Amino acid sequence: MHVAHLSLVDFRSYPALELELRPGTTTFTGLNGQGKTNLVEAIGYVASLGSHRVAGDAPLVRQGAERAVVRAQLVRGERRALVELEITPGRANRARLNGAPVRRPREVLGVLRTVLFAPEDLALVKGDPDGRRRYLDDLLVTRWPRVAGVRSDYERVLRQRTALLKSAGAALRGGRGDASTLEVWDEHLASVGAELLSARLALLGDLRGPAGQAYRAVSRGQSELELGYRSSLPLLAEGAATSPGGAVPGTEDLRLALLAAMAEQRKAELDRGVCLVGPHRDDLVLTLGGMPAKGYASHGESWSVALGLRLASYRLLLEDDSSSDPGGPVLVLDDVFAELDAGRRERLAEVVAGAEQVLVTAAVPEDVPEALRGAGADRVLVTTGSAVRGG
């Protein structure tokens, strides 16, 4: 899999851009603030329909423009595909696949698969649980695009149930109304929540081995990385991290456990006006040598954990590809080498150098290890509003 051509109209700092790309390594170099990250952000948007930098779409549209357009010509084995996305803040985005409109943009998910390494990855270790949940859910959607619908449904039901908890709680405190209609939304939340939770636990089982191997490769075996899952459900070890090799409950068991937990928490939820049970309360647990990585790992160890998680994503996606779909996902390394010490730079470069396509952003070429900027690597010079190959 590789991106053969990228076309932008009014995306971030680019009024218009046409850029040919090839397999192998391409480095985007230029001064900070010139638009290097904007290019790989556009490619990531084609893959995920989201940005790794901002939560909403408005910042993606060039100032003064009404909408942005991103087109990517993709090559997978002997097949080609054209994905076109029209981003219009405040309105529904539109998408085309090979020139034909699709009903919903998420129908293009899975056509391009990417794995992104970025400075923000350090928050996977040091940040709040929502970043780690997002890591799991983004990888789920990349592996199994149908999960995008489950994720969207869960977020919608969660918003509606939260609004009902607030209104019902206020009504009950005022001596009027009741909470009987909550039972309908309990069922909705439990049903779709069990699907999402089941998918996360299945992914965690697949992720543990590759994450441990990748961490050892980057850190040179300084410690052992283990992954666990902390849940709001008593069914999953009373809120403790689920242990490697433990039995994973079925989806129906999870649904019933969610319903029971919501019934138990009913009064507290009404008092506080928030949903206290569900996948939105859970966390991916990262431990090094039996100790929590968050709070105990050094800066260097934290980077090794973050790199291990991204490399594990890459290896899972690579294994998912059949022999008829060679090459695996596109790797994007956005200004990550400037954050790493020399040893981690070289080890990361060694691991990713064999990918079919690697896209690297850096302020100066010297930040990129020789393994990725040697003979055969393309170079693109980025200045405000333009990107020139061979610059």
Secondary structure, DSSP 8 states (H G I E B T S, - for coil): -EEEEEEEEEETTEEEEEEE--SEEEEEE-STTSSHHHHHHHHHHHHHSS-SS-SSSGGGB-TT-S-EEEEEEEEETTEEEEEEEEE-TTS--EEEETTEE-SSGGGGTTSS-EEEE-GGGGHHHHS-HHHHHHHHHHHHHHH-TTHHHHHHHHHHHHHHHHHHHHHHHHHHHTT---STTHHHHHHHHHHHHHHHHHHHHHHHHHHHHHHHHHHHHHHTSSS-EEEEEE-S-TTTGGGSB--TT-----HHHHHHHHHHHHHHTHHHHHHHTS--SSGGG-EEEEEETTEEHHHHS-HHHHHHHHHHHHHHHHHHHHHHS-TTSTT--EEEEES-GGGS-HHHHHHHHHHHTTSSEEEEEESSGGGS-HHHHSTT-EEEEEETTEEEET-
